[in-house]
């Protein structure tokens, strides 16, 4: 039996990766974990339902989108810019975290997570949502529904979502230009 491989080149958390030979049928989550040692994206359901494995992909126009890594093969990510949960915080030259992202800080301030298993996916979703609001702000009376639409696909088995939603709402309201009157 011969294992068919493909060459993969992409950018992960601002760093160029590859070209590297990877199994043609490998899922992105396995690549992140096994090849790059980035284990923040979680294997929850393995079927793309829970969204714990979600990462951010930067589109060519600079906008952000979510992508589930447990059901998406590595070849889909070829040439793309990817941000995992490890790539949100600022780090110094030695790799030590110097500053959390606004979403990460908001989640901590609101005690949004309990076990933290789903948190990487929620960080990605909230970041994509807030980035979208920079380009297209939402009316204040539509904010709750917009948050629900953005985060509602993500499954948390511990906290019941309330604190995640509160953290994102408060961050949206505190960040100038994201919410209109």
C-alpha positions in Angstrom: 0.0 0.0 0.0 1.3 3.4 -1.0 0.4 6.6 0.8 -0.3 9.4 -1.6 1.0 12.7 -0.5 0.5 16.3 -1.6 2.8 19.3 -1.0 1.3 21.9 1.3 2.4 25.5 1.7 0.4 28.0 3.8 0.7 30.7 6.4 -0.2 29.8 10.0 -0.3 32.5 12.6 1.8 34.7 10.5 4.5 32.1 9.8 5.1 30.6 6.4 4.8 26.8 6.5 6.0 24.4 3.8 6.2 23.2 1.3 5.8 20.0 3.3 4.6 16.6 2.1 1.4 15.5 3.8 -1.0 12.6 3.3 -3.6 13.6 0.6 -6.5 12.6 2.9 -5.2 14.3 6.0 -7.6 16.6 7.8 -6.3 20.1 8.8 -6.8 19.4 12.5 -4.4 16.5 12.3 -1.9 18.6 10.4 -2.0 21.4 13.0 -1.6 18.9 15.9 0.9 16.5 14.4 3.0 18.6 12.1 2.9 22.0 13.8 2.3 21.1 17.5 -0.7 23.5 17.5 -3.2 21.6 19.7 -5.5 24.5 20.6 -8.1 23.6 18.1 -10.0 20.7 19.7 -11.4 17.5 18.3 -14.9 17.5 19.7 -17.4 15.6 17.5 -15.2 14.9 14.5 -18.2 15.6 12.3 -18.1 19.4 12.0 -21.1 19.9 14.3 -19.6 21.2 17.5 -17.1 23.8 16.0 -14.5 23.2 18.7 -11.9 22.7 15.9 -12.6 26.1 14.2 -9.8 28.3 12.9 -9.8 31.6 11.1 -9.0 31.8 7.4 -8.2 35.2 5.9 -9.7 35.7 2.5 -7.9 37.5 -0.3 -9.9 40.7 0.4 -8.7 40.6 4.0 -12.0 39.6 5.5 -12.1 36.7 7.9 -14.1 33.5 7.9 -14.4 30.4 10.1 -13.3 27.0 9.0 -13.8 23.7 10.7 -10.6 21.7 10.7 -11.9 18.2 11.7 -13.8 17.8 8.4 -11.7 19.9 6.0 -8.7 18.4 4.3 -5.3 20.0 4.3 -5.4 20.6 0.5 -8.2 23.1 1.0 -5.8 25.3 3.0 -3.0 25.4 0.4 -1.9 28.9 -0.1 -4.2 30.4 2.5 -3.6 32.4 5.7 -4.8 30.6 8.8 -5.0 31.8 12.4 -5.4 29.2 15.2 -6.2 30.1 18.8 -2.5 30.2 19.5 -2.2 33.1 17.0 -4.6 35.5 18.7 -2.4 36.8 21.5 0.6 39.0 21.0 3.9 37.3 21.9 7.5 38.5 22.5 10.6 37.3 20.6 10.8 34.3 22.9 7.2 33.3 22.3 5.9 34.3 25.7 2.4 35.9 25.6 2.5 39.6 26.3 -1.0 40.6 25.5 -4.3 38.7 25.0 -6.6 39.6 22.1 -9.7 41.7 23.0 -11.9 38.6 22.6 -9.7 36.5 24.9 -9.7 39.3 27.5 -13.4 39.7 27.3 -14.0 35.9 27.7 -11.7 35.9 30.8 -13.4 39.0 32.3 -16.8 37.4 31.9 -15.7 33.9 33.1 -17.1 32.7 29.8 -15.8 29.2 29.9 -15.7 26.4 32.4 -13.7 23.5 31.0 -12.4 25.5 28.0 -12.7 22.8 25.5 -15.0 24.8 23.2 -13.2 28.1 23.8 -10.9 28.0 20.7 -13.9 27.8 18.4 -15.7 30.5 20.3 -12.6 32.8 20.1 -12.5 32.2 16.3 -16.2 32.9 15.9 -16.2 36.0 18.0 -13.2 37.4 16.2 -14.7 36.8 12.8 -18.0 38.4 14.0 -16.4 41.5 15.4 -14.1 41.9 12.3 -17.3 41.8 10.2 -18.9 44.5 12.3 -15.9 46.8 11.5 -17.0 46.7 7.9 -20.7 46.5 8.4 -21.9 47.7 11.9 -25.1 46.4 13.3 -27.9 48.4 14.9 -28.1 48.2 18.6 -31.6 46.6 18.5 -30.2 43.8 16.2 -27.0 43.1 18.1 -28.4 40.2 20.2 -29.7 38.4 17.2 -26.4 39.0 15.3 -24.4 37.5 18.1 -26.7 34.5 18.3 -26.4 34.0 14.5 -22.6 34.3 14.8 -22.0 32.1 17.8 -25.1 29.8 17.8 -23.5 27.0 15.8 -20.8 26.5 18.4 -21.6 23.9 21.1 -20.6 24.4 24.7 -21.6 21.6 27.1 -20.6 23.5 30.3 -21.7 27.2 30.5 -24.9 27.4 28.6 -23.5 30.1 26.2 -24.7 33.1 28.3 -21.3 34.3 29.3 -19.8 33.9 25.8 -22.7 35.9 24.4 -22.4 38.6 27.1 -18.7 39.0 26.6 -19.1 39.5 22.8 -22.0 41.9 23.3 -20.0 44.0 25.8 -17.0 44.0 23.6 -19.1 45.0 20.6 -20.7 47.8 22.6 -17.4 49.1 24.0 -15.6 49.1 20.6 -16.2 52.3 18.7 -17.8 51.9 15.3 -19.2 48.3 15.6 -22.8 49.2 16.8 -25.0 51.9 15.5 -27.7 53.6 17.6 
